[in-house]
Amino acid sequence: MLYAQGQDSSAVRRIKSAQQAPPQKPHELRGIIIDTISFDPDVDLSTQLPGIDSLITLALANNPNVRFENASIRKADYNLKYTKYLWLNGMTGFFNYTYGNQTNLTTINSDGSVLNNSLGVGWRAGFNFTLPFTEIFGRPARIKQLKAEVDMAKAKKDDQIMDLRRLIIQDYFNLMAAQKLLWIRTQDVESAKLTAEIATVEMKRGKIHPQELSRLKNLQALAESNLELTKKDFMTYYYFLENWVGVKLTTLKIK
């Protein structure tokens, strides 16, 4: 704390005013560039962006992992439907037609017996059907297996949605908190600068020791360092949220 002898100078009154000012309304956050957007960093972002439920809805529609899980569910459904008709593989049909002279086609075995005796002109149609024992005894288990795979795909999708919701909620509120902290850090820097200005004047007057000015300068540097770290967090959470939503947040700004 800096003490000055005699009457308060204008600089002293300025630093007292800055220290007593409430942190609800920030000063201009110069140097904050958020992509190419028109968001005002001095205005609460929760009033400039849609609600968190709307952001989650957009994310679910645009997230590639969720689309992948939807495709996995469709694939499992198609496999199940396909397997239900595999028993038809044992059924085959045929049709043929012959034309020409009325010739009796006869095939004789080596022992003289007639193997085949048919008319060479006309048409024939029919079908063959065979049913493997695996279709009889293994089909129920195979159908249950594929139904389980459909359930697994749906559960995987639900898990992906839960993870996405968690990430959006986490980064949304991290972004809001980072903005509030950014306001506070900005005021800390301004207060530290005013304190250092007063200390510089008072040291020239011989009212404080240079060591005290050095300490106040270090506090100013620390405040500025904390501000830069907070800016980094603010921008990081902003782009994280934009990444999860899947669209530029500038396109969602509430007019």
C-alpha positions as CSV (number, residue, x, y, z in Angstrom):
1,M,0.0,0.0,0.0
2,L,1.3,3.5,-0.9
3,Y,1.1,6.3,1.5
4,A,1.6,10.0,0.5
5,Q,2.3,12.9,2.8
6,G,0.2,16.0,2.7
7,Q,-2.8,16.4,0.5
8,D,-3.8,13.8,-2.1
9,S,-2.6,14.6,-5.6
10,S,-4.9,14.1,-8.6
11,A,-3.0,10.8,-9.3
12,V,-3.7,9.6,-5.8
13,R,-7.4,10.4,-6.2
14,R,-7.4,8.4,-9.5
15,I,-5.9,5.3,-8.0
16,K,-8.3,5.4,-5.0
17,S,-11.2,5.7,-7.4
18,A,-9.9,2.8,-9.5
19,Q,-9.4,0.6,-6.4
20,Q,-12.9,1.3,-5.1
21,A,-14.7,0.8,-8.4
22,P,-16.8,-2.4,-8.6
23,P,-15.7,-5.0,-11.2
24,Q,-19.1,-5.5,-12.7
25,K,-18.6,-3.2,-15.7
26,P,-15.2,-3.6,-17.4
27,H,-13.2,-1.0,-19.2
28,E,-12.4,-1.4,-22.9
29,L,-10.5,-4.7,-23.4
30,R,-8.0,-3.4,-26.0
31,G,-6.1,-5.9,-28.0
32,I,-8.8,-8.6,-27.8
33,I,-9.3,-9.9,-31.3
34,I,-11.8,-12.8,-31.6
35,D,-11.5,-14.2,-35.1
36,T,-13.3,-11.9,-37.5
37,I,-16.4,-11.5,-35.4
38,S,-18.4,-8.6,-34.2
39,F,-18.8,-9.7,-30.6
40,D,-18.2,-7.0,-28.0
41,P,-15.9,-8.5,-25.3
42,D,-17.1,-5.8,-22.9
43,V,-20.6,-7.2,-23.1
44,D,-21.6,-10.4,-21.5
45,L,-21.3,-13.1,-24.2
46,S,-24.3,-15.0,-22.7
47,T,-26.4,-12.2,-24.0
48,Q,-24.8,-12.3,-27.5
49,L,-24.9,-16.0,-28.1
50,P,-27.9,-18.4,-28.2
51,G,-28.7,-20.5,-25.1
52,I,-26.6,-23.6,-24.4
53,D,-29.4,-25.9,-25.4
54,S,-29.4,-24.3,-28.9
55,L,-25.7,-24.8,-29.1
56,I,-26.0,-28.4,-28.2
57,T,-28.6,-29.0,-30.8
58,L,-26.4,-27.5,-33.5
59,A,-23.4,-29.5,-32.3
60,L,-25.4,-32.8,-32.5
61,A,-26.4,-32.0,-36.1
62,N,-22.9,-31.0,-37.2
63,N,-20.6,-33.3,-35.2
64,P,-18.9,-35.9,-37.4
65,N,-18.6,-38.5,-34.6
66,V,-22.4,-38.4,-34.1
67,R,-22.9,-38.8,-37.8
68,F,-20.6,-41.7,-37.8
69,E,-22.5,-43.4,-35.0
70,N,-25.8,-42.8,-36.9
71,A,-24.2,-44.5,-39.9
72,S,-23.1,-47.4,-37.7
73,I,-26.7,-47.9,-36.5
74,R,-28.0,-48.0,-40.0
75,K,-25.3,-50.5,-41.0
76,A,-26.2,-52.8,-38.1
77,D,-29.9,-52.5,-39.1
78,Y,-29.1,-53.5,-42.7
79,N,-27.0,-56.5,-41.5
80,L,-29.9,-57.7,-39.4
81,K,-32.4,-57.4,-42.3
82,Y,-30.0,-59.1,-44.7
83,T,-29.4,-62.0,-42.4
84,K,-33.1,-62.6,-41.9
85,Y,-33.3,-63.5,-45.7
86,L,-30.2,-65.6,-45.9
87,W,-32.3,-68.8,-45.8
88,L,-33.4,-68.0,-49.3
89,N,-29.9,-68.8,-50.5
90,G,-31.0,-72.5,-50.5
91,M,-33.8,-71.8,-53.0
92,T,-33.0,-71.5,-56.7
93,G,-35.3,-71.5,-59.7
94,F,-34.7,-72.4,-63.3
95,F,-36.4,-72.0,-66.7
96,N,-35.2,-73.2,-70.1
97,Y,-36.7,-73.5,-73.6
98,T,-35.6,-75.7,-76.5
99,Y,-36.7,-75.6,-80.1
100,G,-36.0,-77.5,-83.3
101,N,-37.0,-80.9,-84.6
102,Q,-39.1,-83.2,-82.4
103,T,-36.2,-85.3,-81.2
104,N,-36.4,-87.7,-78.4
105,L,-33.2,-87.3,-76.3
106,T,-32.2,-90.6,-74.8
107,T,-29.2,-91.3,-72.7
108,I,-28.1,-95.0,-72.2
109,N,-26.1,-96.2,-69.3
110,S,-23.2,-98.6,-69.9
111,D,-25.4,-101.5,-68.6
112,G,-28.0,-100.7,-71.3
113,S,-30.5,-99.0,-69.0
114,V,-32.1,-95.7,-70.0
115,L,-30.8,-92.9,-67.9
116,N,-32.8,-90.1,-69.5
117,N,-35.5,-90.0,-72.0
118,S,-36.9,-86.5,-72.8
119,L,-38.3,-84.5,-75.7
120,G,-35.9,-82.0,-77.1
121,V,-38.5,-79.3,-77.9
122,G,-40.5,-77.3,-75.3
123,W,-40.0,-75.4,-72.1
124,R,-39.2,-76.4,-68.6
125,A,-39.4,-74.5,-65.3
126,G,-39.0,-75.4,-61.6
127,F,-37.0,-74.7,-58.5
128,N,-34.6,-76.4,-56.1
129,F,-34.6,-75.8,-52.4
130,T,-32.0,-76.9,-49.7
131,L,-32.0,-75.9,-46.1
132,P,-28.7,-76.3,-44.2
133,F,-28.9,-77.4,-40.6
134,T,-27.0,-74.2,-39.6
135,E,-30.1,-72.2,-40.7
136,I,-32.3,-74.4,-38.5
137,F,-30.2,-74.4,-35.4
138,G,-27.9,-71.4,-35.7
139,R,-30.3,-68.8,-37.1
140,P,-31.9,-67.8,-33.8
141,A,-28.5,-67.1,-32.2
142,R,-27.3,-65.2,-35.2
143,I,-30.4,-63.0,-35.2
144,K,-29.9,-62.3,-31.5
145,Q,-26.3,-61.4,-32.1
146,L,-27.2,-58.9,-34.8
147,K,-29.9,-57.3,-32.6
148,A,-27.3,-57.0,-29.9
149,E,-25.0,-55.2,-32.4
150,V,-27.8,-52.7,-33.2
151,D,-28.2,-52.1,-29.5
152,M,-24.5,-51.6,-29.1
153,A,-24.4,-49.1,-31.9
154,K,-27.3,-47.1,-30.3
155,A,-25.6,-47.2,-26.9
156,K,-22.3,-45.9,-28.5
157,K,-24.2,-43.1,-30.1
158,D,-25.8,-42.1,-26.8
159,D,-22.3,-42.2,-25.2
160,Q,-21.0,-39.9,-27.9
161,I,-23.8,-37.5,-27.4
162,M,-23.2,-37.4,-23.6
163,D,-19.5,-36.7,-24.2
164,L,-20.3,-33.9,-26.7
165,R,-22.9,-32.3,-24.3
166,R,-20.3,-32.4,-21.5
167,L,-17.7,-30.7,-23.6
168,I,-20.0,-28.0,-24.8
169,I,-21.3,-27.3,-21.3
170,Q,-17.8,-27.3,-19.9
171,D,-16.3,-24.9,-22.5
172,Y,-19.4,-22.7,-22.6
173,F,-19.2,-21.9,-18.9
174,N,-15.4,-21.8,-19.0
175,L,-15.7,-19.1,-21.7
176,M,-18.2,-17.1,-19.7
177,A,-16.0,-17.3,-16.6
178,A,-12.9,-16.3,-18.6
179,Q,-14.7,-13.2,-19.8
180,K,-15.6,-12.2,-16.3
181,L,-12.0,-12.9,-15.2
182,L,-10.8,-10.8,-18.1
183,W,-12.7,-7.8,-16.9
184,I,-11.2,-8.2,-13.4
185,R,-7.6,-8.7,-14.8
186,T,-8.0,-5.6,-16.9
187,Q,-9.0,-3.5,-13.9
188,D,-6.0,-5.0,-12.0
189,V,-3.7,-3.8,-14.7
190,E,-5.1,-0.3,-14.8
191,S,-4.9,-0.1,-11.0
192,A,-1.3,-1.4,-11.0
193,K,-0.4,1.2,-13.6
194,L,-1.9,4.1,-11.7
195,T,-0.2,2.9,-8.5
196,A,3.2,2.8,-10.3
197,E,2.6,6.3,-11.7
198,I,1.9,7.6,-8.3
199,A,5.0,5.8,-6.9
200,T,7.1,7.3,-9.6
201,V,6.0,10.8,-8.7
202,E,6.4,10.3,-5.0
203,M,9.9,8.8,-5.4
204,K,11.0,11.9,-7.3
205,R,9.7,13.9,-4.4
206,G,11.7,11.7,-2.1
207,K,8.7,10.5,-0.2
208,I,9.2,6.7,-1.0
209,H,12.3,4.6,-1.4
210,P,13.2,3.3,-5.0
211,Q,12.8,-0.2,-3.6
212,E,9.1,0.4,-3.1
213,L,8.8,1.6,-6.7
214,S,10.5,-1.5,-7.9
215,R,8.1,-3.7,-5.9
216,L,5.1,-1.9,-7.4
217,K,6.5,-2.2,-10.9
218,N,6.8,-6.0,-10.3
219,L,3.2,-6.1,-9.2
220,Q,2.3,-4.2,-12.4
221,A,4.2,-6.8,-14.5
222,L,2.5,-9.6,-12.7
223,A,-0.9,-8.1,-13.3
224,E,-0.1,-7.7,-17.0
225,S,1.1,-11.2,-17.2
226,N,-2.1,-12.5,-15.6
227,L,-4.1,-10.5,-18.1
228,E,-2.3,-12.1,-21.0
229,L,-2.9,-15.6,-19.6
230,T,-6.5,-14.8,-19.2
231,K,-6.7,-13.6,-22.7
232,K,-5.2,-16.9,-23.9
233,D,-7.8,-18.8,-21.9
234,F,-10.6,-16.7,-23.2
235,M,-9.6,-17.3,-26.8
236,T,-8.9,-21.0,-26.2
237,Y,-12.4,-21.6,-24.8
238,Y,-14.0,-19.6,-27.5
239,Y,-12.4,-21.7,-30.3
240,F,-13.1,-24.9,-28.4
241,L,-16.8,-24.0,-28.2
242,E,-16.8,-23.1,-31.9
243,N,-15.2,-26.4,-32.7
244,W,-17.8,-28.4,-30.9
245,V,-20.7,-26.5,-32.3
246,G,-19.4,-27.0,-35.8
247,V,-20.2,-23.5,-37.1
248,K,-18.7,-20.0,-36.8
249,L,-20.0,-18.4,-33.6
250,T,-20.2,-15.1,-35.5
251,T,-23.1,-16.6,-37.5
252,L,-25.0,-17.2,-34.3
253,K,-24.7,-13.7,-32.8
254,I,-28.0,-12.4,-31.5
255,K,-28.8,-9.1,-33.3
